[in-house]
């Protein structure tokens, strides 16, 4: 059974390119933003942890 997501993509594949493009732009853009946000959050946490480790090592 295809997931909702796969159904959606299949549906878009069978429609015209305009819809496909707008879907990709919206979805990919949002995903990238979330990924970037998560990544920078992780980096911030990482550097905080690094600082804590540094200060403990002094």
PDB file with SEQRES, HELIX, SHEET and CRYST1 records, atoms N, CA, C and O in Angstrom:
SEQRES   1 A   58  UNK UNK UNK UNK UNK UNK UNK UNK UNK UNK UNK UNK UNK          
SEQRES   2 A   58  UNK UNK UNK UNK UNK UNK UNK UNK UNK UNK UNK UNK UNK          
SEQRES   3 A   58  UNK UNK UNK UNK UNK UNK UNK UNK UNK UNK UNK UNK UNK          
SEQRES   4 A   58  UNK UNK UNK UNK UNK UNK UNK UNK UNK UNK UNK UNK UNK          
SEQRES   5 A   58  UNK UNK UNK UNK UNK UNK                                      
HELIX    1 AA1 UNK A    4  UNK A   14  1                                  11    
HELIX    2 AA2 UNK A   17  UNK A   57  1                                  41    
CRYST1    1.000    1.000    1.000  90.00  90.00  90.00 P 1           1          
ATOM      1  N   UNK A   1       0.846  -1.199   0.000  1.00  0.00           N  
ATOM      2  CA  UNK A   1       0.000   0.000   0.000  1.00  0.00           C  
ATOM      3  C   UNK A   1       0.875   1.241   0.000  1.00  0.00           C  
ATOM      4  O   UNK A   1       1.728   1.413   0.870  1.00  0.00           O  
ATOM      5  N   UNK A   2       0.655   2.105  -0.987  1.00  0.00           N  
ATOM      6  CA  UNK A   2       1.474   3.320  -1.017  1.00  0.00           C  
ATOM      7  C   UNK A   2       1.100   4.247   0.138  1.00  0.00           C  
ATOM      8  O   UNK A   2      -0.063   4.314   0.537  1.00  0.00           O  
ATOM      9  N   UNK A   3       2.053   4.932   0.650  1.00  0.00           N  
ATOM     10  CA  UNK A   3       1.759   5.886   1.718  1.00  0.00           C  
ATOM     11  C   UNK A   3       1.042   7.083   1.124  1.00  0.00           C  
ATOM     12  O   UNK A   3       0.985   7.255  -0.094  1.00  0.00           O  
ATOM     13  N   UNK A   4       0.501   7.899   1.999  1.00  0.00           N  
ATOM     14  CA  UNK A   4      -0.194   9.113   1.577  1.00  0.00           C  
ATOM     15  C   UNK A   4       0.732   9.955   0.704  1.00  0.00           C  
ATOM     16  O   UNK A   4       0.331  10.510  -0.318  1.00  0.00           O  
ATOM     17  N   UNK A   5       1.958  10.025   1.139  1.00  0.00           N  
ATOM     18  CA  UNK A   5       2.949  10.846   0.452  1.00  0.00           C  
ATOM     19  C   UNK A   5       3.190  10.351  -0.975  1.00  0.00           C  
ATOM     20  O   UNK A   5       3.227  11.140  -1.919  1.00  0.00           O  
ATOM     21  N   UNK A   6       3.349   9.052  -1.116  1.00  0.00           N  
ATOM     22  CA  UNK A   6       3.577   8.469  -2.440  1.00  0.00           C  
ATOM     23  C   UNK A   6       2.364   8.671  -3.335  1.00  0.00           C  
ATOM     24  O   UNK A   6       2.495   8.935  -4.530  1.00  0.00           O  
ATOM     25  N   UNK A   7       1.179   8.541  -2.739  1.00  0.00           N  
ATOM     26  CA  UNK A   7      -0.045   8.773  -3.508  1.00  0.00           C  
ATOM     27  C   UNK A   7      -0.043  10.198  -4.030  1.00  0.00           C  
ATOM     28  O   UNK A   7      -0.366  10.460  -5.188  1.00  0.00           O  
ATOM     29  N   UNK A   8       0.326  11.100  -3.155  1.00  0.00           N  
ATOM     30  CA  UNK A   8       0.328  12.518  -3.491  1.00  0.00           C  
ATOM     31  C   UNK A   8       1.284  12.779  -4.651  1.00  0.00           C  
ATOM     32  O   UNK A   8       0.959  13.504  -5.591  1.00  0.00           O  
ATOM     33  N   UNK A   9       2.451  12.185  -4.571  1.00  0.00           N  
ATOM     34  CA  UNK A   9       3.449  12.370  -5.619  1.00  0.00           C  
ATOM     35  C   UNK A   9       2.951  11.765  -6.929  1.00  0.00           C  
ATOM     36  O   UNK A   9       3.119  12.351  -7.999  1.00  0.00           O  
ATOM     37  N   UNK A  10       2.345  10.601  -6.836  1.00  0.00           N  
ATOM     38  CA  UNK A  10       1.804   9.960  -8.035  1.00  0.00           C  
ATOM     39  C   UNK A  10       0.751  10.863  -8.668  1.00  0.00           C  
ATOM     40  O   UNK A  10       0.724  11.056  -9.884  1.00  0.00           O  
ATOM     41  N   UNK A  11      -0.092  11.397  -7.841  1.00  0.00           N  
ATOM     42  CA  UNK A  11      -1.144  12.289  -8.300  1.00  0.00           C  
ATOM     43  C   UNK A  11      -0.533  13.492  -9.010  1.00  0.00           C  
ATOM     44  O   UNK A  11      -0.994  13.904 -10.075  1.00  0.00           O  
ATOM     45  N   UNK A  12       0.483  14.031  -8.418  1.00  0.00           N  
ATOM     46  CA  UNK A  12       1.138  15.190  -9.020  1.00  0.00           C  
ATOM     47  C   UNK A  12       1.807  14.820 -10.331  1.00  0.00           C  
ATOM     48  O   UNK A  12       1.793  15.597 -11.286  1.00  0.00           O  
ATOM     49  N   UNK A  13       2.388  13.644 -10.373  1.00  0.00           N  
ATOM     50  CA  UNK A  13       3.026  13.192 -11.610  1.00  0.00           C  
ATOM     51  C   UNK A  13       2.017  13.131 -12.744  1.00  0.00           C  
ATOM     52  O   UNK A  13       2.352  13.393 -13.899  1.00  0.00           O  
ATOM     53  N   UNK A  14       0.802  12.790 -12.413  1.00  0.00           N  
ATOM     54  CA  UNK A  14      -0.194  12.644 -13.466  1.00  0.00           C  
ATOM     55  C   UNK A  14      -0.868  13.968 -13.812  1.00  0.00           C  
ATOM     56  O   UNK A  14      -1.620  14.050 -14.783  1.00  0.00           O  
ATOM     57  N   UNK A  15      -0.600  15.000 -13.021  1.00  0.00           N  
ATOM     58  CA  UNK A  15      -1.142  16.317 -13.365  1.00  0.00           C  
ATOM     59  C   UNK A  15      -0.099  17.111 -14.128  1.00  0.00           C  
ATOM     60  O   UNK A  15       0.985  16.608 -14.424  1.00  0.00           O  
ATOM     61  N   UNK A  16      -0.432  18.353 -14.443  1.00  0.00           N  
ATOM     62  CA  UNK A  16       0.497  19.120 -15.282  1.00  0.00           C  
ATOM     63  C   UNK A  16       1.705  19.610 -14.491  1.00  0.00           C  
ATOM     64  O   UNK A  16       1.717  19.582 -13.260  1.00  0.00           O  
ATOM     65  N   UNK A  17       2.705  20.054 -15.215  1.00  0.00           N  
ATOM     66  CA  UNK A  17       3.989  20.411 -14.611  1.00  0.00           C  
ATOM     67  C   UNK A  17       3.912  21.588 -13.653  1.00  0.00           C  
ATOM     68  O   UNK A  17       4.679  21.668 -12.694  1.00  0.00           O  
ATOM     69  N   UNK A  18       2.997  22.491 -13.912  1.00  0.00           N  
ATOM     70  CA  UNK A  18       2.870  23.652 -13.026  1.00  0.00           C  
ATOM     71  C   UNK A  18       2.632  23.210 -11.596  1.00  0.00           C  
ATOM     72  O   UNK A  18       3.264  23.697 -10.659  1.00  0.00           O  
ATOM     73  N   UNK A  19       1.708  22.279 -11.452  1.00  0.00           N  
ATOM     74  CA  UNK A  19       1.422  21.776 -10.110  1.00  0.00           C  
ATOM     75  C   UNK A  19       2.642  21.089  -9.528  1.00  0.00           C  
ATOM     76  O   UNK A  19       2.982  21.270  -8.359  1.00  0.00           O  
ATOM     77  N   UNK A  20       3.279  20.313 -10.351  1.00  0.00           N  
ATOM     78  CA  UNK A  20       4.476  19.621  -9.902  1.00  0.00           C  
ATOM     79  C   UNK A  20       5.513  20.604  -9.401  1.00  0.00           C  
ATOM     80  O   UNK A  20       6.092  20.431  -8.329  1.00  0.00           O  
ATOM     81  N   UNK A  21       5.735  21.621 -10.182  1.00  0.00           N  
ATOM     82  CA  UNK A  21       6.757  22.601  -9.825  1.00  0.00           C  
ATOM     83  C   UNK A  21       6.403  23.318  -8.539  1.00  0.00           C  
ATOM     84  O   UNK A  21       7.253  23.497  -7.667  1.00  0.00           O  
ATOM     85  N   UNK A  22       5.157  23.726  -8.419  1.00  0.00           N  
ATOM     86  CA  UNK A  22       4.809  24.457  -7.208  1.00  0.00           C  
ATOM     87  C   UNK A  22       4.908  23.541  -5.995  1.00  0.00           C  
ATOM     88  O   UNK A  22       5.321  23.968  -4.917  1.00  0.00           O  
ATOM     89  N   UNK A  23       4.527  22.280  -6.178  1.00  0.00           N  
ATOM     90  CA  UNK A  23       4.646  21.338  -5.065  1.00  0.00           C  
ATOM     91  C   UNK A  23       6.108  21.200  -4.660  1.00  0.00           C  
ATOM     92  O   UNK A  23       6.449  21.250  -3.478  1.00  0.00           O  
ATOM     93  N   UNK A  24       6.957  21.026  -5.654  1.00  0.00           N  
ATOM     94  CA  UNK A  24       8.373  20.850  -5.347  1.00  0.00           C  
ATOM     95  C   UNK A  24       8.937  22.078  -4.664  1.00  0.00           C  
ATOM     96  O   UNK A  24       9.660  21.975  -3.672  1.00  0.00           O  
ATOM     97  N   UNK A  25       8.605  23.234  -5.196  1.00  0.00           N  
ATOM     98  CA  UNK A  25       9.136  24.470  -4.614  1.00  0.00           C  
ATOM     99  C   UNK A  25       8.722  24.579  -3.157  1.00  0.00           C  
ATOM    100  O   UNK A  25       9.544  24.838  -2.279  1.00  0.00           O  
ATOM    101  N   UNK A  26       7.436  24.376  -2.916  1.00  0.00           N  
ATOM    102  CA  UNK A  26       6.939  24.534  -1.548  1.00  0.00           C  
ATOM    103  C   UNK A  26       7.531  23.470  -0.638  1.00  0.00           C  
ATOM    104  O   UNK A  26       8.074  23.771   0.425  1.00  0.00           O  
ATOM    105  N   UNK A  27       7.420  22.235  -1.070  1.00  0.00           N  
ATOM    106  CA  UNK A  27       7.828  21.138  -0.202  1.00  0.00           C  
ATOM    107  C   UNK A  27       9.334  21.144   0.036  1.00  0.00           C  
ATOM    108  O   UNK A  27       9.799  21.059   1.173  1.00  0.00           O  
ATOM    109  N   UNK A  28      10.079  21.245  -1.046  1.00  0.00           N  
ATOM    110  CA  UNK A  28      11.536  21.179  -0.924  1.00  0.00           C  
ATOM    111  C   UNK A  28      12.044  22.376  -0.140  1.00  0.00           C  
ATOM    112  O   UNK A  28      12.928  22.244   0.707  1.00  0.00           O  
ATOM    113  N   UNK A  29      11.490  23.531  -0.423  1.00  0.00           N  
ATOM    114  CA  UNK A  29      11.928  24.735   0.270  1.00  0.00           C  
ATOM    115  C   UNK A  29      11.683  24.581   1.777  1.00  0.00           C  
ATOM    116  O   UNK A  29      12.567  24.844   2.593  1.00  0.00           O  
ATOM    117  N   UNK A  30      10.478  24.155   2.123  1.00  0.00           N  
ATOM    118  CA  UNK A  30      10.161  23.977   3.539  1.00  0.00           C  
ATOM    119  C   UNK A  30      11.062  22.945   4.190  1.00  0.00           C  
ATOM    120  O   UNK A  30      11.552  23.143   5.301  1.00  0.00           O  
ATOM    121  N   UNK A  31      11.270  21.866   3.503  1.00  0.00           N  
ATOM    122  CA  UNK A  31      12.118  20.819   4.063  1.00  0.00           C  
ATOM    123  C   UNK A  31      13.525  21.352   4.276  1.00  0.00           C  
ATOM    124  O   UNK A  31      14.130  21.117   5.322  1.00  0.00           O  
ATOM    125  N   UNK A  32      14.039  22.057   3.303  1.00  0.00           N  
ATOM    126  CA  UNK A  32      15.386  22.599   3.428  1.00  0.00           C  
ATOM    127  C   UNK A  32      15.479  23.569   4.592  1.00  0.00           C  
ATOM    128  O   UNK A  32      16.456  23.556   5.342  1.00  0.00           O  
ATOM    129  N   UNK A  33      14.473  24.402   4.743  1.00  0.00           N  
ATOM    130  CA  UNK A  33      14.491  25.348   5.852  1.00  0.00           C  
ATOM    131  C   UNK A  33      14.489  24.626   7.187  1.00  0.00           C  
ATOM    132  O   UNK A  33      15.229  24.985   8.102  1.00  0.00           O  
ATOM    133  N   UNK A  34      13.658  23.617   7.286  1.00  0.00           N  
ATOM    134  CA  UNK A  34      13.614  22.860   8.535  1.00  0.00           C  
ATOM    135  C   UNK A  34      14.948  22.190   8.795  1.00  0.00           C  
ATOM    136  O   UNK A  34      15.455  22.196   9.916  1.00  0.00           O  
ATOM    137  N   UNK A  35      15.501  21.618   7.756  1.00  0.00           N  
ATOM    138  CA  UNK A  35      16.786  20.944   7.912  1.00  0.00           C  
ATOM    139  C   UNK A  35      17.844  21.936   8.353  1.00  0.00           C  
ATOM    140  O   UNK A  35      18.642  21.655   9.247  1.00  0.00           O  
ATOM    141  N   UNK A  36      17.845  23.089   7.724  1.00  0.00           N  
ATOM    142  CA  UNK A  36      18.844  24.101   8.067  1.00  0.00           C  
ATOM    143  C   UNK A  36      18.659  24.561   9.504  1.00  0.00           C  
ATOM    144  O   UNK A  36      19.626  24.714  10.250  1.00  0.00           O  
ATOM    145  N   UNK A  37      17.409  24.779   9.882  1.00  0.00           N  
ATOM    146  CA  UNK A  37      17.142  25.207  11.256  1.00  0.00           C  
ATOM    147  C   UNK A  37      17.619  24.149  12.241  1.00  0.00           C  
ATOM    148  O   UNK A  37      18.283  24.454  13.231  1.00  0.00           O  
ATOM    149  N   UNK A  38      17.272  22.915  11.955  1.00  0.00           N  
ATOM    150  CA  UNK A  38      17.704  21.831  12.839  1.00  0.00           C  
ATOM    151  C   UNK A  38      19.216  21.777  12.912  1.00  0.00           C  
ATOM    152  O   UNK A  38      19.801  21.594  13.979  1.00  0.00           O  
ATOM    153  N   UNK A  39      19.826  21.938  11.767  1.00  0.00           N  
ATOM    154  CA  UNK A  39      21.278  21.857  11.710  1.00  0.00           C  
ATOM    155  C   UNK A  39      21.909  22.965  12.546  1.00  0.00           C  
ATOM    156  O   UNK A  39      22.849  22.721  13.302  1.00  0.00           O  
ATOM    157  N   UNK A  40      21.395  24.171  12.409  1.00  0.00           N  
ATOM    158  CA  UNK A  40      22.013  25.252  13.177  1.00  0.00           C  
ATOM    159  C   UNK A  40      21.730  25.089  14.666  1.00  0.00           C  
ATOM    160  O   UNK A  40      22.556  25.457  15.501  1.00  0.00           O  
ATOM    161  N   UNK A  41      20.570  24.540  14.998  1.00  0.00           N  
ATOM    162  CA  UNK A  41      20.295  24.249  16.406  1.00  0.00           C  
ATOM    163  C   UNK A  41      21.286  23.235  16.950  1.00  0.00           C  
ATOM    164  O   UNK A  41      21.794  23.371  18.063  1.00  0.00           O  
ATOM    165  N   UNK A  42      21.548  22.224  16.151  1.00  0.00           N  
ATOM    166  CA  UNK A  42      22.493  21.190  16.573  1.00  0.00           C  
ATOM    167  C   UNK A  42      23.882  21.802  16.725  1.00  0.00           C  
ATOM    168  O   UNK A  42      24.590  21.522  17.693  1.00  0.00           O  
ATOM    169  N   UNK A  43      24.261  22.627  15.776  1.00  0.00           N  
ATOM    170  CA  UNK A  43      25.584  23.244  15.844  1.00  0.00           C  
ATOM    171  C   UNK A  43      25.715  24.104  17.094  1.00  0.00           C  
ATOM    172  O   UNK A  43      26.740  24.079  17.775  1.00  0.00           O  
ATOM    173  N   UNK A  44      24.666  24.862  17.386  1.00  0.00           N  
ATOM    174  CA  UNK A  44      24.702  25.701  18.591  1.00  0.00           C  
ATOM    175  C   UNK A  44      24.887  24.832  19.830  1.00  0.00           C  
ATOM    176  O   UNK A  44      25.738  25.105  20.676  1.00  0.00           O  
ATOM    177  N   UNK A  45      24.091  23.802  19.919  1.00  0.00           N  
ATOM    178  CA  UNK A  45      24.183  22.900  21.060  1.00  0.00           C  
ATOM    179  C   UNK A  45      25.571  22.288  21.140  1.00  0.00           C  
ATOM    180  O   UNK A  45      26.152  22.166  22.219  1.00  0.00           O  
ATOM    181  N   UNK A  46      26.086  21.909  19.994  1.00  0.00           N  
ATOM    182  CA  UNK A  46      27.420  21.326  19.940  1.00  0.00           C  
ATOM    183  C   UNK A  46      28.460  22.278  20.492  1.00  0.00           C  
ATOM    184  O   UNK A  46      29.304  21.885  21.298  1.00  0.00           O  
ATOM    185  N   UNK A  47      28.403  23.515  20.066  1.00  0.00           N  
ATOM    186  CA  UNK A  47      29.436  24.442  20.508  1.00  0.00           C  
ATOM    187  C   UNK A  47      29.272  24.755  21.996  1.00  0.00           C  
ATOM    188  O   UNK A  47      30.257  24.984  22.698  1.00  0.00           O  
ATOM    189  N   UNK A  48      28.036  24.765  22.468  1.00  0.00           N  
ATOM    190  CA  UNK A  48      27.832  24.936  23.915  1.00  0.00           C  
ATOM    191  C   UNK A  48      28.474  23.776  24.667  1.00  0.00           C  
ATOM    192  O   UNK A  48      29.166  23.972  25.666  1.00  0.00           O  
ATOM    193  N   UNK A  49      28.239  22.594  24.181  1.00  0.00           N  
ATOM    194  CA  UNK A  49      28.815  21.407  24.810  1.00  0.00           C  
ATOM    195  C   UNK A  49      30.338  21.475  24.771  1.00  0.00           C  
ATOM    196  O   UNK A  49      31.009  21.178  25.759  1.00  0.00           O  
ATOM    197  N   UNK A  50      30.870  21.866  23.627  1.00  0.00           N  
ATOM    198  CA  UNK A  50      32.321  22.021  23.498  1.00  0.00           C  
ATOM    199  C   UNK A  50      32.853  22.993  24.539  1.00  0.00           C  
ATOM    200  O   UNK A  50      33.879  22.740  25.172  1.00  0.00           O  
ATOM    201  N   UNK A  51      32.155  24.098  24.711  1.00  0.00           N  
ATOM    202  CA  UNK A  51      32.590  25.100  25.683  1.00  0.00           C  
ATOM    203  C   UNK A  51      32.582  24.537  27.098  1.00  0.00           C  
ATOM    204  O   UNK A  51      33.502  24.767  27.883  1.00  0.00           O  
ATOM    205  N   UNK A  52      31.534  23.802  27.402  1.00  0.00           N  
ATOM    206  CA  UNK A  52      31.458  23.193  28.732  1.00  0.00           C  
ATOM    207  C   UNK A  52      32.624  22.235  28.944  1.00  0.00           C  
ATOM    208  O   UNK A  52      33.254  22.226  30.001  1.00  0.00           O  
ATOM    209  N   UNK A  53      32.893  21.446  27.941  1.00  0.00           N  
ATOM    210  CA  UNK A  53      33.987  20.477  28.041  1.00  0.00           C  
ATOM    211  C   UNK A  53      35.312  21.221  28.214  1.00  0.00           C  
ATOM    212  O   UNK A  53      36.143  20.841  29.038  1.00  0.00           O  
ATOM    213  N   UNK A  54      35.498  22.276  27.434  1.00  0.00           N  
ATOM    214  CA  UNK A  54      36.716  23.084  27.533  1.00  0.00           C  
ATOM    215  C   UNK A  54      36.900  23.625  28.942  1.00  0.00           C  
ATOM    216  O   UNK A  54      37.982  23.533  29.522  1.00  0.00           O  
ATOM    217  N   UNK A  55      35.825  24.190  29.485  1.00  0.00           N  
ATOM    218  CA  UNK A  55      35.965  24.810  30.796  1.00  0.00           C  
ATOM    219  C   UNK A  55      36.206  23.753  31.880  1.00  0.00           C  
ATOM    220  O   UNK A  55      36.877  24.021  32.877  1.00  0.00           O  
ATOM    221  N   UNK A  56      35.663  22.569  31.681  1.00  0.00           N  
ATOM    222  CA  UNK A  56      35.919  21.494  32.644  1.00  0.00           C  
ATOM    223  C   UNK A  56      37.363  21.019  32.561  1.00  0.00           C  
ATOM    224  O   UNK A  56      37.942  20.578  33.554  1.00  0.00           O  
ATOM    225  N   UNK A  57      37.927  21.110  31.387  1.00  0.00           N  
ATOM    226  CA  UNK A  57      39.290  20.620  31.192  1.00  0.00           C  
ATOM    227  C   UNK A  57      40.348  21.603  31.694  1.00  0.00           C  
ATOM    228  O   UNK A  57      41.519  21.253  31.837  1.00  0.00           O  
ATOM    229  N   UNK A  58      39.918  22.826  31.954  1.00  0.00           N  
ATOM    230  CA  UNK A  58      40.914  23.818  32.390  1.00  0.00           C  
ATOM    231  C   UNK A  58      41.311  23.602  33.837  1.00  0.00           C  
ATOM    232  O   UNK A  58      42.138  24.345  34.368  1.00  0.00           O  
TER     233      UNK A  58                                                      
END                                                                             
